[in-house]
Every structure is written in C-alpha cells, then in structure tokens.
Amino acid sequence: MNTFLLKVRKLREIHGYPQEYVAFQLGISQAAYSKKESGRTQLSLLCLTKLAELYQLSLTDFISLSAQELLLRCIQSNQKLAA
C-alpha cells in the first residue's frame, strides 16, 4: 500500500470513523470508498478536498506532510479537544 493511502486509512482509524461514515461525507457508497482507500480506484481532487475538510486539515498539509507528521498533528488536535 502506498504511503498516501496509508495516511487516508490511518486518519480514518484515528478519528474512529467507519468507512460508511467517510463514504457518506464524500457522497459515495461504502464500496466505492473502500476501493479508493485500498488503491483500486484513484482519489479525485474533490474527494481529497472533502477528506481534508473532514479531518480539519488544509489540502496542502494533507498531501505534503509525511504520514507520521500528519498522524501526530491529528492526535495532538484530538487531545486538545478532549481537554
């Protein structure tokens, strides 16, 4: 699995979202989202933009940050919200 798709899956898991929820937010079926997350179909720019919004990230950060940097940022953000 490529590192970008790993970021997409890990972000979903960190936020505790099932594939069905993310698919609904993107306006697609769960099966279609599963194919995108696994790399069987490509993520469009529209999907990337919606994913960035869902995870409250800029599109630039979503694309350019490493998986580790992105996941650390999300964990820190979630901890601030919980406090």
MOMO-V918687 format. One record per run of one state. SS is the DSSP state (H for helix, E for strand, L for the rest). FROM is the first residue (numbers start at 0). TO is the last residue. If there is no record, write none. Layout:
# MOMO-V918687
SS FROM TO
SS FROM TO
This chain:
# MOMO-V918687
L 0 1
H 2 14
L 15 17
H 18 25
L 26 28
H 29 37
L 38 43
H 44 53
L 54 57
H 58 63
L 64 65
H 66 81
L 82 82
